[in-house]
Amino acid sequence: MSERIPMTRAGYDKIKAELDHLQHVEMPKILERLATARAEGDLSENAEYHGARESQGLLAAKIAALQNKLSMAMIIEGAQFPKDEIGFGTRFRVRDLDLDEEEEFTLVGHGEEDFDQGKILVNSPLAQGFLGKKAGQQVEIQVPQGLLRFDILEVHND
């Protein structure tokens, strides 16, 4: 059995909207390009035709990947975790002990990750180090870049 992919409802809906756009807007455009290029005759030296075929293949692969992701989605609501503990969907504030800076993170599922916005993928090494922790605890998390150390300041499961 393949691994389930945790997602919030918002993350699932975002991927579904992207899939719908690709299937119903982008793919018809490519198919129209192919039809126009075919109408020009000799396909062996028709760069437009070959470009459209390549675009069609890339788009079909992206559509298949999104469909696969949605088929493995497991929608998780934040209320499934204790209120004072970091879990999926939790927003929390930490102090980076090495940089002496405060940061805020939210643990999210596929399709929602955005490190610049503090949204980290729940299966990432960083997120895994925070799971189950509470405000007032200090954590050390080994990531590929080295050891990160944090004080957990606040935990919000709203």
Secondary structure, DSSP 8 states (H G I E B T S, - for coil): ----EEE-HHHHHHHHHHHHHIIIIIHHHHHHHHHHHHHTS--TT-HHHHHHHHHHHHHHHHHHHHHHHHHTEEE--GGGS-TTB--TT-EEEEEETTTTEEEEEEEE-TTT-BGGGTEEETTSHHHHHHTT-BTT-EEEEEETTEEEEEEEEEEE--
